[in-house]
Amino acid sequence: MSGWGRPLGAAGSGGPPLRDVTAAVYVIPTDAPEADGTLAWDKTTMVLVTARAGDRQGIGWSYAAGAAASVVTEVLAPVLDGRDALDVAGASEAMTRAVRNIGRPGIAATAISAADIALWDLKARLLGCAVTDLAGRAHRAVRIYGSGGFTSYDESQTRDQLTGWVDKDQIPRVKIKIGESWGSDEDRDLTRVALARSVIGPGTELYVDANGGYGSAAQAVRMAYRMEEFAVTWFEEPVSSQDLAGLAAVRGQVLADVAAGEYSWTLADSARLLAAGAVDCLQLDVTRCGGITEFLRGAALAAAHNIQVSGHCAPNLHAHAAAAVPNLRHVEYFHDHQRIERMFFDGALDPAGGVLTPDPGRPGLGLELRAADAEPFRQR
């Protein structure tokens, strides 16, 4: 409590009060059927949060179940209404406390993340600066890697996508999916890895992502040995991210860097991965971990372990948060998400040269929703 009996962060303590925290749901079909080692899908759902204060508004989103919108409007909005719009840290704590009885991991975490991002965007717009400068810019630009290479793609689709990243966009690192059918088709995995290397040539880094598809650390290690001839340098979720001992075992036996963390819903999840020695690079997802507030905390936690971090998907959100992280490795330029962000927003960043460069002259996230373009996909 302050000396005036008002909770810190309440209206009147510094900035204009928050109001009209709302959420909308958009469902966007993919441009082709997609699958990885453990899941298949043909659409992507975006939950978009808008927050207003004074004469400004901020936006944030998560790629999540539509149910997250109900968490925003029914659980989070009531505790945000009237708070000081400049006190994002206080708002983050209030949202975390509000979901105690419904559980923080999963849907609630994505709701908190989208709202937190909207609050950062709003605060930066109120102050007339870019989010990355508000957070403290450590990098002028952030490196990216092209990501897609779905197991559902045929050879032609895989070639076209890889060629587009490497030749057209000049992205010097790319990732494909492996672990097909829960790791039961190792031969096709290897055929696709060989294809990727033949398409991108020797000068481009090649990453693979099993999405936890291999059933044991031993199977993942055997696959890593078989992929060595193709110079794979990044092995993402070789086993389930819940299998900390398995990840650590793989990490101790393979040349490629082992990565995981996209399902870290809380700071404690990231702490467990780091304490177990499970990763060479910690992945953080700003749309799942608690927004920009928790992304920056997670990055600091990784730095204390001398570990770099990588932003998982949602490239136009991660560009701003990641640019403020000294121990950043890169951001994932994921096919689905970059496509949606280009469809919906003015100001989406150009991947040319394998980097995203947030514009310090554009306030907030530097993005403006093209409502007319997004409306056909709106569900509620």
N, C-alpha and C positions, 0 to 999 in steps of 0.2 A: 504494500500500500504506500502511496505517496503521502507527503505531509498534509495534503488536503483531503485525505480520506478517499481518493479516487484510485482505482486499480491502475497500475502502470499500463500504458497503452490504450486507455480509454479515451473517448472523444474529448478533445480540448487540451490534450497533453503535448501537442506538437504539430501534427498534421491534420488535414481534414478527416472527418469520420468516414469510415467505410460504409457503403450502402449498396443495395441491389446486387448482391452476389448471386449469380444465376448460372445455370448449366444447360447446355444443349447437346444432343446426341446426333452424330452423323455416321451413316453406314455407307462405306464406299467399296464397291466390287473391285477385286483385283483385276489387272489387265490380262491375267492368265491364271489357271489353277496353280496353287503353290503348296509346297510341302517341304518339311525338313525331316530329320531322323525320327521324330516322335509325334508330329502333328501335321495335319493338312487343313487348308482353309481357302476360301474363295471371296472373302470380304474382310475389311478392316473397320473397326469401330473407333471413332474419335469422340471423346467427351471434352467439350470446350467450355471452359469457365470464364465468365466475365465479371469483373469487380469494378465498382465505380467509387470515386471520391472527388469532391469538388467538381471541376469541369473536365475531368479526365477519366479514362477507363483503361483497364489492363486486361489482357487475355492470357490464358494458359491452357494447356490441354494434356491429356493422356490418351494413349491408345489402350483402351480398356473396355471392360463390359459396360453396357449402357446403364447398369445398376449403379455405377459410380455417380451418375448424375443425381440420383435420389439421395445418396449420402451427402453430396454437396448441398443440396437445397434443404434437406430435412435435418441434418446433423451439424454441418459446418457453418452454413450461412447464419444461423441464429447466434453463434458465438463470435462471428466476425462482425456482425452488424454494429455500427457505432464505434468500433475500435479505431485508434489512430492509424491512418493508412501508411504512415512511415514506419510503424513498429512491426515489421514483417517477422522478426524473431519472436516477438510476443504472440503474434497471430499463429505462428507455427506451433508453439507450445500449447496454445488454447485448442487448436484443432486436434492435436495428439491426445490431449486429455478428454476431448469430447467423444472420441471413438472407443474409450476404454471398454465399454460393455458390448460393443459389436466386433471388437478385435481389430488391431492395426494392420496385420498383413493382408495382402490381396486387394480386394475392392476398395476398402477404406484407404489404403496407402495410395492407390492411384487417384482417389478423390482429393486427398490432402495434397498430393503432388501437383495436380492441375491447379488447385486453388492457390498454392504457394507460388507457383510460376506466375499466375495472374497478378498476385500481390507484388512480386518483384517488378513485373512489367509496369504496373500502375505506379509504384513508387518512383521508378526511373523517369516515367513520363511527368510526374508531378515535379521532379527535380530538374527536368530538362536534360537528361543524359541517357546514354546507352546502358543497358543492364550490365554489360561486361565492364564498363568503367565504374559503375556503382559497386560492383563486386570487387574491383581492383584488377585491372587488366595486367596479366603476366605475359601474354603472347599477342602479337598483332594479328596473327592468323592461327588457325588450328589445322593440323594435318588430319586427313580423312582416309578411310579405305572403302572401296566399293564393295557392297555387300548384297548378296542375293544368291545366285547360283543354286536355285532350289532343286531338290531331288526330283521334283515333278517335271523339270525342264528336259527336253530332248537335246540332242547334240547341237542342233541348229540354234535353239534358243540360248543355250549356254554360250556358244561362240559369239552370238550377236551381243549379248550383255557384256561379256568380258571385253570384247573388242571396243564397245562403246566407252567403257571406263578407261581402258588403257590408251587407245588411239585417239578417241575424240576428246575425252576429258583430261587425258594425261594424268590419271591417278596411278601412282606407282605401287599400289598395294591393293589386293583384292581378296575376297573370301567367298568360298562356296560351302554348301551344306553337304555333310556326309552322315554316316550312321543310319543309312536308309533302313526303314522298316525295323526300327529298334535294333539296329546293328546286325541284322540277319542277312544282308547282301553285301558282304565285304568286297567281293570282286567288282561289283558295279561302283562302289565307293572308289576303288583304286583306278578303275577306268576313267571315272569323271575327274579325279585328281590329275591323272596323266593328260587328259584332254585340256584341262585348265592350264597346265604348265606349257603345253604345246602352243596354246593360243596366245598366252601373255609373254612368252619368251623368257630368257634367263634373267633379265634385268628388273623384273617386277616381283615384289614379295607376294607369296602365296600363303593364304590362311585357310584353315578349315574349321568348321563348327559342327560338332556331332549332336548338339542339343541334348546331351545326356543319353544318347542312344545306345552306347556300348554297355553291355551288361555287367562288365567287371573291369577293374583296373588292368588285369592281365590282358584282356582282349584289346583294350585301348592301347596298351604298350605295344602289343604285337602289330597293331595297325600303324602306330607311329613309326616303328622300325621299317615297315613296308613302304611308308610314304617318304622315307628319307631321301630316296633317289630323286624325288621331285622337289626337294629343298623347301618343304613346308616349314614355316617359321613360327606359326601360331596355331595352337590346338585348343579350341574353345569347348568347354564342357565335354571333355572326353567321356566322363561319367556324370551321373546326376550331381548337380550343385549341392544337394543335400548330403552327398557322400564325401565328407571332408577328408577322411582317411584315404579314400580312393583317389581323390584329386592329388593329394600329397604324394601318394605312391607313384602315380603317373609322372608327376612333376620331377620326382627324383630319378627317373629312369629314361627320360626322353630328351632329345636335343631341342625340340620346339618349345617355345614358351607356352605354359598352360595358363588359360584365362577362365575366369568365372566371376559371377557377382551380379548378373543382370536381374536375378531374383532376390536381391538384398532389399527387403521391404523396410528394414530399419538399420540404424547404425550398428546395432548389436549383431545383425547378420554379417555385415562386412567385417566386424571385429573377429567373429568366429573364423571366417575364411583366412584372415591374416594370421591369427594366432595358431592355426593349424598348419601354416606353411603351405597352403593349398594352391597358391597362385603366384605366377611371375608378374602378372598384371591384373589389377583389380578392376573389374567392370562395374560401373555405376550407371543406373538409368534414372535420369532426372524425373521421368514420368512415373516412376514406381517407388523410389527410395524416400520420397518426402519433399520433392521439388528441389529448387536451387539451394534452399537453406541446408538441407541434409546432404545434397551432392557435395557442397563445399566442405562440410564437416567430414564426410566420408573420404574425400581426397586428402584432407589433413591427417586423418587417421592412417591412411595408406602411406603418406609421407613419413610418418613416425616409424614405419616399418621399412623404409627405403624401397617402397614399391610404387611404380607408376600406376596411373589410372587411365581407363578408356571409357568414353561416353558411348552408351549402348543405344543405337537407333535415334529417332527424332532429331535429325541433324540440325534443324534450324533452332531448336531449343538448346541443344547441347553446345552449339557454337559459342553462345554468350557465356554460359556457365563454365565451360571448359577453358575458355581463354583466360579465366581468372585463376587457373590451377597451375602452379609451377611444375608439379610432377605429372603433367599430362603426357600421355603417349600419342593418342589420337581419338577421333570420333568416328563412329560407324555411319557411313552414308548408305543407309538401308533403302533398298529399292522401293518398297511399299510406301514408306514414310516420306521420302523425298518427293515421290510422285504426288502424294496427297498435299503436301505443303506447297508445292508449286501450283497445284490446281486451285488451292483455297486462298493463298496469301500473296499480296504484293509485298515485295521485299525479300522473298526467298533467296537464299544465298547461292552463288554460282560455284560449282565444284572444280572449275578449271584449274589445272595445275596440281590437283590433289590437296587443296586447302580451302577452308571457308574463312572469310574475313568479315567479321562483324563491322558494320559501318558506324563509327563513333558520332557521325552527324545525324543519325536516325535515333530518336529517343526510344527508350524501352527496348523491346526485342527487335525493333525495326520492322515489324510486320503489321499489315493491315488486312483484316478479313475482307475478301470479296464476297459479301453476303449473297449476292445474286448467283454467283457460281456455286456456292456451298449449299444453297437452299434446296436444290433437287435431291440432295442426299440426306436431308435432315429427317430424323425420325421423331424427335420431340424436343 
